[in-house]
Amino acid sequence: MFDANVIQVKFANWTLCTRSCSLISDLLTQELTPLSYKILCYFILNPNRIISRDEFVSSVWANHYVDDNAINKAISDLRRLLKATEEAPNLIKTHYKKGYSFISEVEFIRELQSLSQEATQEQVISSASSEIELISTQEASVKQNIEGSSSLERLKNKLKKHKVIKPNLVVSVLSISILLIGLVYWWQQQPQTLHLQSKKLSISDSSVYAFLSLSPANDKLALSKLDTKSGVDEIFLIDLFTHKNTKIISEDFDSYHIGWASNSNSIYYQVINNEQEFCEVWRADFLVNNEVSHKEKILDCKSQYILSLAADEESNRVIYTKFGYRNVPSLAALVARDLSTGEEFQVTSPNLDSFGDRYVTLSPDNEKIAFVRVQTGLRQIFIANLDGSMQKMLHETTDVIRRVAWNRDSSGLAWYVPTSKKLMSFDLISEEIISKSVNTDSYVSSMLPGFNALYGATRTSDDDIYLYDTKEKALNELVESRASEFMPITVKEGFYFFQEGDPAQLYSYFGEKISKDDISIDLSTLSTGEYNKNNDLLALSFDKELRLFDLRNKDLKDSFSLQHQIVNLSWFNDENLLLVLKAKQGEQHIWLFNVKTEELQKIIHKNAKGVATNADGKIFYQDFYNNFYLFDPQEGLEKKMLSLSDYPYVIWELHEGYLYYSTGRNLLKYSIDTNEETYLLADFDINEKIITDFSILKLSDGYKFILQIHSFKSNDVVLFELL
């Protein structure tokens, strides 16, 4: 439909890629269906004029019979893709009984004809690196603007620019200055550290409490509670005035509260059992005494994950996290569902490189939703209208954010960061972020900011290191502490692991003895790491930073700041690392990084999650769908080896011609040569424990596996009071 040299078309804040038939904005990339692509192309070629339905039928549908409903649906689908923003409120306009028009200026980007055919691979890589550097520069500029002068300093700078000021303006400016000075002084007097004392709200019965959620009226607290006898999660309500605990939902399978009705007298909850692939969402209404009066199923959900939901009572619809978006089990998009008709439409369109949009919550004025987009090593907080239009990213951070809460007048959001023990708030009017440290008398894993109080739960889980002997079939715990241990990395005759803290501390295990090492890592969250036995270097990454530690001398050998986020890494040889890097539009490709020359070379263009090197120099990698490929860099050929796309969660390691992997409840061995699969640890389910990471240790008496196991522990629900 366009000239063959047109590779992109830009309009409003969108870019249409003609080669991939995909639509790109600042926030997302989405593929178009053939029909949506044709309609959009026809609009672009005919901007700012009315196109009748008959013209669409003859030009787009090629004179095939099409009824009005099909045209209405096609235009409606395209409108949902082109969500309204502040820059482009509505691109497609309806003209009653006349047709439609596309209101936007368009710009065609053509491929350069004079491009030299002798462009070397190094030039291409250099160009890519320059693009990455430009992005980094823009990000730095934005950060400087955010972290600039105070309101008072900005006001002074503005006054300096005006030499003549009217008297009444002088009075106004002086009044504002005095007010600002007073506000600054008041803020400086406020405690930057909140010293909190916890008051227990839950019953002491050695249970595990999780998934706390405040009612819109802030008078009830819903939560899940593990029945220690049956092993099933049930739903309780805590009355925040009387502190009475009431069980309201008890099912045969686990049940979790996922959302509130706006009147605070109804909840939405999920009943789930992964083994039987059972998942349903129900609504429960309860009386003044918190007893359930009515229950009703509203939808079937095909998910192994716990959902989140916001109820739009006026329209009788809900907005919920629907997993399996774009056929990726772990990828969630927000979807609106009409409870009367069962019809659904997509509210958000996350990229494949992320885990999608989660923790949706409705504002008290019922006009906005807030949600968190979860990416590898990043969290992004968004707000949007209920139909998904006017999406805006408010904040991006490497901190782990599990949910956000609205304030009473819908003018701000707040969330708690357990790793740094900080309570964060974002003002939607001033767009300022306020951070306060939290000091409590107990370790808090979650905290909910209410309108007038803070609520939370003490620590519910822990990660410990275990040693598993396949011969003896024995699982032995090596370390148990209140802090979590993570990322086991095997070396010669032993292994290392980290313990959470600020900074994180490195521990070693040699000769059946655990020792605290001299190396500490001042990174809040490590994303990935691998040891090279030939040069004794440990490579670690976090976000865009790569560090090499010399384990012989116990010091930092080198560090590198890249322009892309490092998703995963593996040693290719003694001088080169394989890096999975996230590109500008969310793609994740595999690059070769030379630690001596710092040269980057892209070698695999497919979207990848993990990478490893085989003994013969071939590259083994995992894509977004948990498919595994073997790539020969010499021949440039690849072969699909294994598909684990049915599992949303897969951790793996390549070792001596075998792929070892776990889905959380097991440990398996897969032969790359014969495709044979062997269970090493089956049906692992001891007191709600889950395998979250592992490493392989080869000793003289055979193989042992170092497992990082996540376990749940009893805890309390608490009210926090200022000391």
Secondary structure, DSSP 8 states (H G I E B T S, - for coil): ---TTEEEEEETTEEEETTTTEEE-SS-EEE--HHHHHHHHHHHHSTTS-B-HHHHHHHTSTT----HHHHHHHHHHHHHHS---SS-S-SEEEETTTEEEE---EEEEE--TT--TT--HHHHHHHHHHHHHHHHHHHHHHHHHHT---HHHHHHHHHHT-S---HHHHHHHHHHHHHHHHHHHHHHHS-SEEEEEEEE-S--SS--EEEEEE-TTSSEEEEEEE-TTT--EEEEEEETTT--EEEEE--SSEEEEEEE-TTSSEEEEEEEETTTTEEEEEEEEE-TTS-EEEEEEEEE---SS---EEEEGGGTEEEEEEE-GGG-TT-EEEEEEETTT--EEE-----TTEEEEEEEEE-TTSSEEEEEEEETTEEEEEEEETTS-S-EEEEEESS-----EE-TTSSEEEEEETTTTEEEEEETTT--EEEEEEEESS-EEEEEE-SS-EEEEE--EEEEEEEEETTTTEEEE----SS-EEEEEEETTEEEEEE-SSSEEEEEEETTEEEEEEEEE--SS--EEEEETTTTEEEEEETTEEEEEETTTTEEEEEEE-SSEEEEEEESSSSEEEEEEE-TTS-EEEEEEETTT--EEEEE-S-EEEEEE-TTS-EEEEETTSEEEEEETTTTEEEEEEE-TT-S--EEEEETTEEEEE-SS-EEEEETTT--EEEEE-S--SSS-EEEEEEEEEETTEEEEEEEEEEE----EEEEEE-
